[in-house]
Amino acid sequence: QLVESGGGSVQAGGSLRLSCAASGYTSSPYCMLWFRQAPGKQRREWVSRISNLGSTTYAASVQGRFTISKDSEKNTLYLEMKSLKPEDTAIYYCAADLRCSSTSRVWGQGTQVTVSS
């Protein structure tokens, strides 16, 4: 089970840290990911991932502003978001799958992030 928290409303330039309680998924062989779905968009956009080996990757749109991390002892995934822009407004979802292969992917319920200009 994945449960996101930490969403909210901030002004442009502000920061938020999202958390995802992810019991059983923060250790190998699981890859953990963040996605987002903007208002009016049908598809979820991949934001970042941290592989089962600990390597991190980011979408170009958030590179340098967002940081993904995990605490395996706390079974929690994080997304630190800085220099937020109005276009970052979306529902943010955490997900887990096997070795970043999309296999057996599970999803959280999402948390809303709203950035005002």
C-alpha positions as CSV (number, residue, x, y, z in Angstrom):
1,Q,0.0,0.0,0.0
2,L,1.2,3.5,-0.9
3,V,-0.1,6.6,0.8
4,E,1.0,10.1,-0.3
5,S,1.0,13.2,1.9
6,G,2.4,16.6,2.0
7,G,0.6,18.3,-0.9
8,G,-0.9,21.8,-0.5
9,S,-1.0,25.2,-2.0
10,V,2.0,27.4,-2.4
11,Q,3.0,30.5,-4.4
12,A,5.4,30.3,-7.3
13,G,9.0,30.0,-6.1
14,G,7.9,28.1,-3.0
15,S,8.8,24.6,-1.8
16,L,7.0,21.5,-0.7
17,R,8.1,18.1,0.4
18,L,5.9,15.1,-0.6
19,S,6.0,11.9,1.3
20,C,4.8,8.4,0.4
21,A,4.4,5.8,3.1
22,A,5.5,2.7,1.2
23,S,5.8,-0.3,3.6
24,G,7.5,-3.1,1.8
25,Y,8.5,-1.2,-1.3
26,T,11.5,0.9,-0.3
27,S,14.0,-2.0,-0.6
28,S,15.2,-4.1,-3.5
29,P,13.9,-5.3,-5.9
30,Y,11.5,-2.3,-6.0
31,C,11.9,0.8,-8.0
32,M,10.0,3.8,-6.7
33,L,8.6,6.6,-8.8
34,W,6.7,9.9,-8.8
35,F,4.2,10.8,-11.5
36,R,1.8,13.7,-11.8
37,Q,-1.4,14.5,-13.6
38,A,-2.1,18.1,-14.4
39,P,-5.6,19.5,-14.6
40,G,-7.3,18.7,-17.9
41,K,-4.6,16.2,-18.9
42,Q,-5.6,12.6,-19.4
43,R,-2.1,11.1,-19.0
44,R,0.0,10.9,-16.0
45,E,3.5,12.4,-16.5
46,W,6.5,10.7,-15.1
47,V,8.4,13.0,-12.8
48,S,11.3,11.0,-11.2
49,R,12.4,7.6,-10.1
50,I,14.8,6.0,-7.7
51,S,15.9,2.5,-8.8
52,N,16.3,-0.6,-6.6
53,L,20.0,0.2,-6.8
54,G,19.5,3.8,-5.6
55,S,20.2,5.7,-8.8
56,T,17.9,8.7,-9.5
57,T,16.5,10.1,-12.7
58,Y,14.4,13.1,-13.4
59,A,12.2,14.5,-16.1
60,A,13.7,17.5,-17.9
61,S,10.9,19.7,-16.6
62,V,11.9,19.2,-13.0
63,Q,15.6,18.5,-13.2
64,G,17.5,20.7,-10.8
65,R,14.4,21.7,-8.8
66,F,13.1,18.4,-7.5
67,T,14.9,15.7,-5.5
68,I,13.8,12.2,-4.9
69,S,14.9,10.2,-2.0
70,K,13.9,7.3,0.2
71,D,14.4,6.2,3.8
72,S,14.2,2.4,3.9
73,E,14.2,2.4,7.7
74,K,11.1,4.6,7.7
75,N,9.6,2.9,4.6
76,T,9.1,6.3,3.1
77,L,9.7,7.9,-0.3
78,Y,10.1,11.6,-0.6
79,L,10.0,14.3,-3.3
80,E,11.5,17.6,-2.3
81,M,10.2,20.3,-4.7
82,K,11.8,23.7,-4.9
83,S,11.3,26.8,-7.1
84,L,7.8,25.6,-7.8
85,K,6.1,27.0,-10.9
86,P,2.4,27.2,-11.7
87,E,2.9,24.5,-14.3
88,D,3.8,22.1,-11.5
89,T,0.2,22.2,-10.4
90,A,-1.0,18.6,-10.5
91,I,-2.0,15.6,-8.5
92,Y,1.2,13.8,-7.6
93,Y,1.2,10.0,-7.3
94,C,3.9,7.7,-6.0
95,A,4.3,4.3,-7.5
96,A,6.4,1.2,-7.1
97,D,7.3,-1.6,-9.5
98,L,9.9,-4.3,-10.1
99,R,13.3,-2.9,-11.1
100,C,11.8,0.1,-13.0
101,S,10.3,-2.3,-15.5
102,S,6.7,-1.3,-15.1
103,T,6.0,-4.8,-13.9
104,S,3.5,-5.2,-11.2
105,R,3.3,-1.5,-10.7
106,V,1.2,-0.3,-7.8
107,W,-0.1,3.2,-7.2
108,G,-0.9,5.5,-4.3
109,Q,-4.1,7.6,-4.3
110,G,-2.4,10.9,-5.0
111,T,-1.9,14.2,-3.3
112,Q,-2.8,17.6,-4.8
113,V,-0.2,20.3,-5.3
114,T,-1.3,23.7,-6.4
115,V,1.1,26.5,-7.3
116,S,-0.2,30.0,-7.7
117,S,1.4,32.8,-9.6
